[in-house]
Amino acid sequence: MRALDFHDFSQHADMLSLPGGHRVTVRFVEPADAGALQAYVRALSQTSRYNRFFGATAALPPGELEKSIHSGEHNLFTVIAVTRIDGFESIVGEARYQIDPSTDRFEFGLSVSDHWQGHGLGRALLSNLECRAAALGARSVFGDTLRSNAAMIGLAARSGYDFSPTPDDWKTVRFEKPVDPAPETIPCSGWRHAAQTFDAAPLH
């Protein structure tokens, strides 16, 4: 597992090309993004927020927002997918992920703005996360989702994930697959280049 210092990676971002010609940038959240991230969550539909956070919530609780804007602490990272709309940078998707150094497993959760669902952003963001997992030396990647979340289940199925019951939670299902150690066709070149400059060592 590679030893990572978030401050060495904060300048790295990945550009994703979507079907239809749209391009979005995936970058780490910074403290200055707190207001924009909270506005993004509040703008999600009730169904999208419920699917993302497994319960009814109108916004990120203060503690969760604080953890989100300090990527890298406790091996927990938050990234946002941004694009320019009417001349302003807008968040159109987000993801949080974490590496467990004891098992080399990469866990993630993601969401996509309701206006951008169905345009390929979810698949592109998932592919980017898989590439980040490989760059970090993970052996498998997984997520949990509500059994009622047909969109996420369908995306995971099309992306080659296997499904199993989530331990101790009957409302959710787990999807998981092995990590390709060298996914050259997956767009995370900026992150991969940064991660490969570090020697292998346990995360701290």
C-alpha positions, 0 to 999 in steps of 0.5 A: 500500500502506498504512503500518501500525503494529501498535500502532495496530491491536492494539485492533481485533477482528472479530466473526464470526457462524457458521451455527448462531448461534455467534459468534467474535472474530478478534483479533491474537495478543499475547505473553500468548497464547503459552501458549494458542497453543501449547496450541491447536497441540498439541491439533490432531490429527496430521492437522490439524497436518500439513496446517497445517505441511506436516510432522510436528510436535507443537508450534510450534518456539520460534522460530516461536512467538516470531514468531507472538506479535509480530504486525506485525514484518516485515509478518507478522501472526498472528490467532486466532479465540476464543470463550468455552467454559465461561466461558473464552476458547478459541482455535478457529482461527488464521491468519498472513498477510503482505503483499509490498509489491513485488507487492501480494500477500497470502499466508496460512495458516490452521487450525481446531480439529478440534472446530470443523471443519465449522461454517463457521469456516474459510469465515468466517475466510477471508472475514475474511482477504480483507477484511483483504487489501483493506483493506491494498491487496492486489491478490491473495490466495493460499495453498499447501496440501498436495495431500492436504488435501481440506478446504482445497482444497474450501474454496478451490474453493467460495470462487472460487480458481484453482489452480496448481502451487506453484513448486518444491514438487510436494507442494503446490498454490497457490490464488489469486484477485484481491482485491475492493477493496470487499468490503462484505459481508465481516466485517472492519469493525474492521480496515477502519476502522483501515486506512482512517485511514492514508495510502497508503505502502509498508509498512515 
